[in-house]
Structures are given as structure tokens and as C-alpha cells.
Amino acid sequence: MAAQEVWKSFGIADRFGFSIVGGHGHCQLPAIQKPEVSAFVEKFLLGNKSIDTKIATTPYKSDLTPWITWK
């Protein structure tokens, strides 16, 4: 989440996303995450600029203010 704030500060927030989904083996892509990965492939590899890549899926909540004092 802190890295996402850095990307936002550079004005390139659409180039960063994260998805934390448990309950599967390492290096496996569960079906629920396929649309998220596909969005980045579609936008940045295939050039479809209309795709929304503002993805931040996590079961965790964090207070970032101790680390991001410039925000």
C-alpha cells in the first residue's frame, strides 16, 4: 500500500496495482484474480488505454501515516 502511494505521487498510479488473495498454492493464479492481471496486460502490453487498472485488493487495513509523512 505504501508503494501505491509513491506511484500516485509520481502521477502514474494506473501502473501499479496489487491483489492479495489467499487459499491457493504459490505461483498459481486463481480465477478471481484473472480479470486483474488481464487488465494490466490489456492496457500496457496491448495498448487499450480505456482499461481501468486501479486495483487494490487486500483483506488487510494499514495505517500508512507513520511512513508517509509527505502525503
Backbone torsions as a table, in degrees:
resi	resn	phi	psi	omega
1	MET	NA	-34.7	178.3
2	ALA	-66.7	-40.9	178.5
3	ALA	-61.7	-37.0	178.3
4	GLN	-59.8	-39.1	178.5
5	GLU	-65.7	-34.8	177.1
6	VAL	-65.6	-46.5	178.2
7	TRP	-59.3	-40.8	177.4
8	LYS	-60.1	-43.0	-178.0
9	SER	-63.7	-26.7	177.5
10	PHE	-87.0	-3.3	179.4
11	GLY	78.1	20.8	-178.7
12	ILE	-128.0	39.6	-177.0
13	ALA	-59.8	-27.2	-179.1
14	ASP	-69.9	-12.0	-179.2
15	ARG	-92.8	3.3	-178.5
16	PHE	-132.2	133.4	175.1
17	GLY	-152.4	160.6	175.5
18	PHE	-146.9	151.8	-179.4
19	SER	-144.0	115.6	-179.6
20	ILE	-110.2	106.7	-179.9
21	VAL	-131.1	120.8	-179.2
22	GLY	-92.5	-174.1	174.5
23	GLY	84.1	22.8	177.9
24	HIS	-146.4	163.1	-179.5
25	GLY	-69.8	157.7	177.9
26	HIS	-60.5	141.4	179.5
27	CYS	65.3	22.1	173.4
28	GLN	-108.5	145.7	178.3
29	LEU	-109.4	103.5	178.9
30	PRO	-67.9	153.0	-176.9
31	ALA	-54.2	-34.7	-178.1
32	ILE	-64.5	-23.6	-179.3
33	GLN	-95.2	-10.7	-177.8
34	LYS	-58.2	-42.0	178.2
35	PRO	-62.2	-32.9	179.7
36	GLU	-68.4	-45.9	178.0
37	VAL	-66.0	-42.5	179.5
38	SER	-59.6	-34.7	179.2
39	ALA	-61.3	-45.0	179.6
40	PHE	-67.6	-40.8	177.6
41	VAL	-62.5	-47.0	-178.3
42	GLU	-61.0	-43.6	-175.8
43	LYS	-77.3	-49.1	-170.1
44	PHE	-96.0	-22.1	176.5
45	LEU	-101.1	-33.1	-177.6
46	LEU	-103.5	-6.2	171.5
47	GLY	80.3	16.7	178.9
48	ASN	-84.5	95.3	-174.5
49	LYS	-71.1	-9.6	-178.4
50	SER	-84.8	-4.9	-177.5
51	ILE	-76.7	136.2	178.1
52	ASP	-85.9	118.7	178.7
53	THR	-114.1	22.8	175.3
54	LYS	-82.9	84.5	-173.9
55	ILE	-118.1	124.3	177.7
56	ALA	-148.7	82.5	-178.3
57	THR	-104.3	116.7	178.9
58	THR	-155.5	143.3	175.7
59	PRO	-83.3	-0.8	-174.0
60	TYR	-104.0	148.7	172.8
61	LYS	-116.5	134.8	-178.8
62	SER	-134.6	142.7	172.7
63	ASP	-92.3	109.2	-176.3
64	LEU	-90.5	-7.1	-174.6
65	THR	-58.1	-31.7	176.7
66	PRO	-64.8	-24.7	-176.7
67	TRP	-102.9	-20.7	-177.3
68	ILE	-120.4	81.5	-176.8
69	THR	-84.3	-15.3	-176.8
70	TRP	-87.9	-4.6	-175.5
71	LYS	-78.7	NA	NA
